[in-house]
Amino acid sequence: FQTVLEFYRKEMEANGWTSAGENFIGEDIATLDYQKDDRQVTVMISVDKDSGQVDVLITIQGP
């Protein structure tokens, strides 16, 4: 979970996305909001504690 979280935090900013400041990071779920030009992206990362599987959902809004 932490490795995936750090990957998206680093790579989004490296690709010109700016944090929108509405981030939430919990024990087993994180929501990261970014903006670039007139687009917004939400990256939701969650982990299943039993299996250790990490899921990533990316939502893009804008043209």
DSSP file (Angstrom, degrees, kcal/mol; ACC not computed):
  #  RESIDUE AA STRUCTURE BP1 BP2  ACC     N-H-->O    O-->H-N    N-H-->O    O-->H-N    TCO  KAPPA ALPHA  PHI   PSI    X-CA   Y-CA   Z-CA
    1    1 A F     >        0   0    0      0, 0.0     4,-2.7     0, 0.0     5,-0.2   0.000 360.0 360.0 360.0 -50.5    0.0    0.0    0.0
    2    2 A Q  H  >  +     0   0    0      1,-0.2     4,-2.6     2,-0.2     5,-0.2   0.882 360.0  52.2 -63.4 -38.6    2.7    2.5    1.0
    3    3 A T  H  > S+     0   0    0      2,-0.2     4,-1.9     1,-0.2    -1,-0.2   0.920 112.5  44.6 -63.9 -43.9    4.8    1.7   -2.0
    4    4 A V  H  > S+     0   0    0      2,-0.2     4,-2.2     1,-0.2     5,-0.2   0.909 112.6  52.4 -66.3 -42.9    1.9    2.3   -4.4
    5    5 A L  H  X S+     0   0    0     -4,-2.7     4,-2.3     1,-0.2    -2,-0.2   0.936 111.1  45.9 -58.2 -49.1    0.9    5.4   -2.6
    6    6 A E  H  X S+     0   0    0     -4,-2.6     4,-2.3     1,-0.2     5,-0.2   0.863 109.0  57.1 -65.0 -35.6    4.4    6.9   -2.8
    7    7 A F  H  X S+     0   0    0     -4,-1.9     4,-2.9    -5,-0.2     5,-0.3   0.953 110.8  42.0 -59.0 -50.6    4.5    5.9   -6.5
    8    8 A Y  H  X S+     0   0    0     -4,-2.2     4,-2.2     1,-0.2     5,-0.3   0.879 112.8  53.2 -68.3 -37.1    1.4    7.9   -7.4
    9    9 A R  H  X S+     0   0    0     -4,-2.3     4,-1.1    -5,-0.2    -1,-0.2   0.925 116.6  39.4 -61.7 -43.0    2.4   10.9   -5.2
   10   10 A K  H  X S+     0   0    0     -4,-2.3     4,-2.0    -5,-0.2    -2,-0.2   0.940 118.5  45.2 -71.7 -48.7    5.8   11.1   -7.0
   11   11 A E  H  X S+     0   0    0     -4,-2.9     4,-1.3    -5,-0.2     6,-0.2   0.834 107.8  55.8 -72.1 -33.8    4.7   10.3  -10.5
   12   12 A M  H  <>S+     0   0    0     -4,-2.2     5,-2.4    -5,-0.3     3,-0.4   0.952 113.5  41.2 -63.2 -47.2    1.6   12.6  -10.6
   13   13 A E  H ><5S+     0   0    0     -4,-1.1     3,-1.6    -5,-0.3    -2,-0.2   0.866 110.8  57.3 -68.4 -35.2    3.7   15.6   -9.7
   14   14 A A  H 3<5S+     0   0    0     -4,-2.0    -1,-0.2     1,-0.3    -2,-0.2   0.757 105.7  52.9 -65.2 -23.5    6.6   14.5  -12.0
   15   15 A N  T 3<5S-     0   0    0     -4,-1.3    -1,-0.3    -3,-0.4    -2,-0.2   0.128 129.2 -93.3-100.7  19.5    4.0   14.6  -14.9
   16   16 A G  T < 5S+     0   0    0     -3,-1.6     2,-0.3     1,-0.3    -3,-0.2   0.533  79.2 138.0  89.1   7.0    2.9   18.1  -14.2
   17   17 A W      < -     0   0    0     -5,-2.4     2,-0.4    -6,-0.2    -1,-0.3  -0.693  40.6-147.8 -87.4 140.0   -0.1   17.5  -11.9
   18   18 A T  E     -A   35   0A   0     17,-2.7    17,-2.5    -2,-0.3     2,-0.1  -0.888  23.6-107.0-109.0 135.9   -0.6   19.7   -8.9
   19   19 A S  E     -A   34   0A   0     -2,-0.4    15,-0.3    15,-0.2    13,-0.0  -0.378  19.1-151.4 -60.5 133.6   -2.1   18.5   -5.6
   20   20 A A        -     0   0    0     13,-2.9    14,-0.2    -2,-0.1    -1,-0.2   0.465  35.9-120.5 -87.0  -2.2   -5.6   19.9   -5.1
   21   21 A G  S    S+     0   0    0     12,-0.5    13,-0.1     1,-0.1    -2,-0.1   0.486  87.1 105.7  81.7   2.9   -5.1   19.8   -1.4
   22   22 A E        +     0   0    0     11,-0.2     2,-0.1     2,-0.1    -1,-0.1  -0.069  47.0 144.9-104.4  33.1   -8.1   17.5   -0.7
   23   23 A N        -     0   0    0     10,-0.1     2,-0.4     9,-0.1     9,-0.2  -0.428  29.4-168.2 -77.0 145.1   -6.0   14.4    0.0
   24   24 A F  E     -B   31   0A   0      7,-2.6     7,-3.1    -2,-0.1     2,-0.5  -0.998   3.8-176.3-130.5 128.7   -7.0   11.8    2.6
   25   25 A I  E     +B   30   0A   0     -2,-0.4     5,-0.2     5,-0.2     2,-0.1  -0.958  12.9 165.4-129.1 114.5   -4.6    9.1    3.7
   26   26 A G        -     0   0    0      3,-3.3    -2,-0.0    -2,-0.5     0, 0.0  -0.378  53.0 -82.9-111.7-168.2   -5.8    6.4    6.2
   27   27 A E  S    S+     0   0    0      1,-0.2     3,-0.1    -2,-0.1    -1,-0.0   0.874 122.9   6.2 -68.0 -38.6   -4.6    3.1    7.3
   28   28 A D  S    S+     0   0    0      1,-0.2    19,-2.0   -27,-0.0     2,-0.3   0.238 127.0  50.0-133.5  13.4   -5.9    1.1    4.4
   29   29 A I  E     - C   0  46A   0     17,-0.2    -3,-3.3     2,-0.0     2,-0.3  -0.990  53.5-176.1-151.6 145.6   -7.3    3.7    2.0
   30   30 A A  E     -BC  25  45A   0     15,-2.7    15,-2.8    -2,-0.3     2,-0.4  -0.998   8.8-162.6-142.3 143.7   -6.0    6.9    0.4
   31   31 A T  E     -BC  24  44A   0     -7,-3.1    -7,-2.6    -2,-0.3     2,-0.5  -0.990  10.2-172.0-127.2 122.2   -7.6    9.5   -1.9
   32   32 A L  E     - C   0  43A   0     11,-2.8    11,-2.9    -2,-0.4     2,-0.4  -0.960   5.0-161.0-117.3 128.0   -5.3   11.9   -3.8
   33   33 A D  E     + C   0  42A   0     -2,-0.5   -13,-2.9     9,-0.2   -12,-0.5  -0.923  14.6 172.4-112.7 132.8   -6.7   14.8   -5.8
   34   34 A Y  E     -AC  19  41A   0      7,-2.8     7,-2.6    -2,-0.4     2,-0.3  -0.922  14.1-158.1-134.2 158.4   -4.7   16.6   -8.5
   35   35 A Q  E     +AC  18  40A   0    -17,-2.5   -17,-2.7    -2,-0.3     2,-0.3  -0.987   9.8 176.6-137.8 150.8   -5.4   19.2  -11.1
   36   36 A K  E >   - C   0  39A   0      3,-2.2     3,-2.3    -2,-0.3     2,-0.2  -0.895  67.3 -42.9-154.1 119.0   -3.7   20.1  -14.4
   37   37 A D  T 3  S-     0   0    0     -2,-0.3    -1,-0.0     1,-0.3     0, 0.0  -0.416 125.7 -22.9  55.8-123.1   -5.0   22.9  -16.7
   38   38 A D  T 3  S+     0   0    0     -2,-0.2     2,-0.3    -3,-0.1    -1,-0.3   0.066 120.1  96.1-105.6  25.2   -8.8   22.3  -16.7
   39   39 A R  E <   -C   36   0A   0     -3,-2.3    -3,-2.2    23,-0.2     2,-0.4  -0.862  53.5-161.0-114.4 149.8   -8.6   18.6  -15.8
   40   40 A Q  E     -CD  35  61A   0     21,-2.6    21,-3.2    -2,-0.3     2,-0.4  -0.981   4.7-166.4-128.1 142.4   -9.0   17.0  -12.4
   41   41 A V  E     -CD  34  60A   0     -7,-2.6    -7,-2.8    -2,-0.4     2,-0.5  -0.990   6.1-164.1-129.7 136.6   -7.9   13.5  -11.3
   42   42 A T  E     -CD  33  59A   0     17,-2.5    17,-2.6    -2,-0.4     2,-0.6  -0.989   5.7-165.3-117.1 126.9   -8.7   11.5   -8.3
   43   43 A V  E     -CD  32  58A   0    -11,-2.9   -11,-2.8    -2,-0.5     2,-0.5  -0.957   5.2-169.3-111.6 116.8   -6.5    8.5   -7.4
   44   44 A M  E     -CD  31  57A   0     13,-3.1    13,-2.7    -2,-0.6     2,-0.4  -0.935   3.9-174.2-110.0 125.0   -8.1    6.2   -4.9
   45   45 A I  E     +CD  30  56A   0    -15,-2.8   -15,-2.7    -2,-0.5     2,-0.3  -0.966   7.8 170.1-120.5 129.4   -5.8    3.5   -3.4
   46   46 A S  E     -CD  29  55A   0      9,-2.4     9,-2.8    -2,-0.4     2,-0.4  -0.959  17.6-150.8-137.7 157.0   -7.1    0.8   -1.1
   47   47 A V  E     - D   0  54A   0    -19,-2.0     2,-0.7    -2,-0.3     7,-0.2  -0.987  15.6-134.6-130.3 138.5   -5.7   -2.5    0.3
   48   48 A D     >  -     0   0    0      5,-2.6     4,-3.2    -2,-0.4     5,-0.3  -0.833  17.5-154.5 -87.1 113.9   -7.4   -5.7    1.4
   49   49 A K  T  4 S+     0   0    0     -2,-0.7    -1,-0.2     1,-0.2     0, 0.0   0.819  89.0  51.7 -63.1 -31.9   -5.8   -6.5    4.7
   50   50 A D  T  4 S+     0   0    0      1,-0.1    -1,-0.2    -3,-0.1    -2,-0.0   0.937 125.5  21.8 -71.8 -46.5   -6.5  -10.2    4.5
   51   51 A S  T  4 S-     0   0    0      2,-0.1    -2,-0.2     0, 0.0    -1,-0.1   0.700  94.0-130.8 -95.2 -21.6   -5.0  -10.8    1.0
   52   52 A G     <  +     0   0    0     -4,-3.2     2,-0.2     1,-0.3    -3,-0.1   0.491  53.0 153.1  81.2   3.2   -2.7   -7.7    0.8
   53   53 A Q        -     0   0    0     -5,-0.3    -5,-2.6    -6,-0.1     2,-0.5  -0.476  33.8-149.4 -70.2 133.3   -4.1   -6.9   -2.6
   54   54 A V  E     -D   47   0A   0     -7,-0.2     2,-0.4    -2,-0.2    -7,-0.2  -0.905  10.0-163.3-106.3 130.0   -3.8   -3.2   -3.5
   55   55 A D  E     -D   46   0A   0     -9,-2.8    -9,-2.4    -2,-0.5     2,-0.4  -0.892   1.5-162.5-112.5 143.5   -6.5   -1.7   -5.8
   56   56 A V  E     -D   45   0A   0     -2,-0.4     2,-0.5   -11,-0.2   -11,-0.2  -0.994   4.6-173.1-127.5 128.3   -6.1    1.6   -7.7
   57   57 A L  E     -D   44   0A   0    -13,-2.7   -13,-3.1    -2,-0.4     2,-0.5  -0.988   6.2-166.7-121.1 124.1   -9.1    3.5   -9.1
   58   58 A I  E     -D   43   0A   0     -2,-0.5     2,-0.5   -15,-0.2   -15,-0.2  -0.952   2.5-171.2-115.8 125.2   -8.3    6.6  -11.2
   59   59 A T  E     -D   42   0A   0    -17,-2.6   -17,-2.5    -2,-0.5     2,-0.4  -0.966   3.8-165.3-117.2 127.7  -11.1    9.1  -12.2
   60   60 A I  E     -D   41   0A   0     -2,-0.5     2,-0.4   -19,-0.2   -19,-0.2  -0.944   3.6-171.9-116.0 131.5  -10.4   11.9  -14.7
   61   61 A Q  E     +D   40   0A   0    -21,-3.2   -21,-2.6    -2,-0.4    -2,-0.0  -0.966  44.4  48.0-121.7 139.4  -12.7   14.9  -15.1
   62   62 A G              0   0    0     -2,-0.4   -23,-0.2   -23,-0.2    -2,-0.1  -0.625 360.0 360.0 124.8 177.0  -12.4   17.5  -17.9
   63   63 A P              0   0    0      0, 0.0    -1,-0.1     0, 0.0   -24,-0.1   0.493 360.0 360.0 -69.2 360.0  -11.9   17.6  -21.6
